[in-house]
């Protein structure tokens, strides 16, 4: 339990940041799941639309410090690759 004024403030700030990070992380996870489910269903239009929404969300999370920059880049890359393999398999 915080006893000093500064540590009480720190504690409050940490709780606020944690709540924000959890919400953002949850939003990103949901967006990723939507893309993956669309890829599983082999629905190209839906997958690319969901990817278009997921990529900026992941990038914003990285900008806010929720994810590391390279971690966000990796997530975006893997999602994009999955959607792209769907496009190439449909064109064959």
C-alpha positions as CSV (number, residue, x, y, z in Angstrom):
1,X,0.0,0.0,0.0
2,X,1.3,3.4,-1.0
3,X,2.0,5.7,2.0
4,X,3.7,8.8,0.4
5,X,1.9,11.2,-1.7
6,X,4.2,10.6,-4.7
7,X,3.8,6.8,-4.4
8,X,0.0,7.2,-4.2
9,X,0.1,9.2,-7.4
10,X,2.4,6.6,-9.1
11,X,0.0,3.9,-8.1
12,X,-3.0,5.7,-9.6
13,X,-1.1,6.4,-12.8
14,X,0.0,2.8,-13.1
15,X,-3.6,1.6,-12.7
16,X,-4.8,4.0,-15.4
17,X,-2.0,2.9,-17.8
18,X,-2.7,-0.7,-17.1
19,X,-6.4,-0.3,-17.8
20,X,-5.6,1.5,-21.1
21,X,-3.0,-1.1,-22.1
22,X,-5.4,-4.0,-21.4
23,X,-8.2,-2.3,-23.5
24,X,-5.9,-1.6,-26.4
25,X,-4.3,-5.1,-26.3
26,X,-7.8,-6.6,-26.2
27,X,-8.9,-4.5,-29.2
28,X,-5.9,-5.7,-31.2
29,X,-6.4,-9.3,-30.3
30,X,-10.0,-9.1,-31.5
31,X,-9.0,-7.5,-34.7
32,X,-6.4,-10.2,-35.3
33,X,-8.9,-13.0,-34.6
34,X,-11.3,-11.5,-37.1
35,X,-8.6,-11.5,-39.8
36,X,-7.6,-15.1,-39.0
37,X,-11.2,-16.3,-39.0
38,X,-11.8,-14.6,-42.4
39,X,-8.7,-16.3,-43.7
40,X,-9.8,-19.6,-42.4
41,X,-13.2,-19.2,-44.2
42,X,-11.2,-18.3,-47.3
43,X,-13.1,-15.1,-47.7
44,X,-10.7,-12.7,-49.4
45,X,-12.9,-9.6,-49.3
46,X,-13.6,-9.9,-45.6
47,X,-10.0,-10.8,-44.8
48,X,-8.6,-7.8,-46.6
49,X,-11.2,-5.5,-45.1
50,X,-10.4,-6.8,-41.6
51,X,-6.7,-6.5,-42.3
52,X,-7.2,-2.9,-43.3
53,X,-8.7,-2.3,-39.8
54,X,-6.3,-4.4,-37.9
55,X,-3.0,-2.9,-39.2
56,X,-3.6,0.7,-38.0
57,X,-4.8,-0.6,-34.7
58,X,-1.6,-2.6,-34.2
59,X,0.5,0.4,-35.4
60,X,-1.3,2.7,-32.9
61,X,-0.7,0.3,-30.1
62,X,3.0,0.3,-30.9
63,X,3.0,4.1,-31.0
64,X,1.5,4.3,-27.6
65,X,4.0,1.8,-26.2
66,X,1.6,-1.1,-25.6
67,X,3.5,-3.3,-28.0
68,X,7.2,-3.1,-28.9
69,X,7.8,-1.6,-32.3
70,X,9.3,-4.8,-33.7
71,X,6.6,-7.0,-32.1
72,X,3.9,-4.9,-33.8
73,X,5.8,-5.1,-37.1
74,X,6.0,-8.9,-36.8
75,X,2.2,-9.1,-36.1
76,X,1.4,-7.0,-39.1
77,X,3.8,-8.9,-41.3
78,X,2.4,-12.3,-40.3
79,X,-1.2,-11.2,-40.8
80,X,-0.4,-9.7,-44.2
81,X,1.4,-12.8,-45.3
82,X,-1.7,-15.0,-44.4
83,X,-4.0,-12.7,-46.4
84,X,-1.6,-12.7,-49.3
85,X,-1.4,-16.5,-49.4
86,X,-5.1,-16.5,-49.6
87,X,-5.0,-14.3,-52.6
88,X,-2.4,-16.4,-54.4
89,X,-4.2,-19.7,-53.7
90,X,-7.5,-18.2,-55.0
91,X,-5.9,-17.0,-58.2
92,X,-4.4,-20.5,-59.0
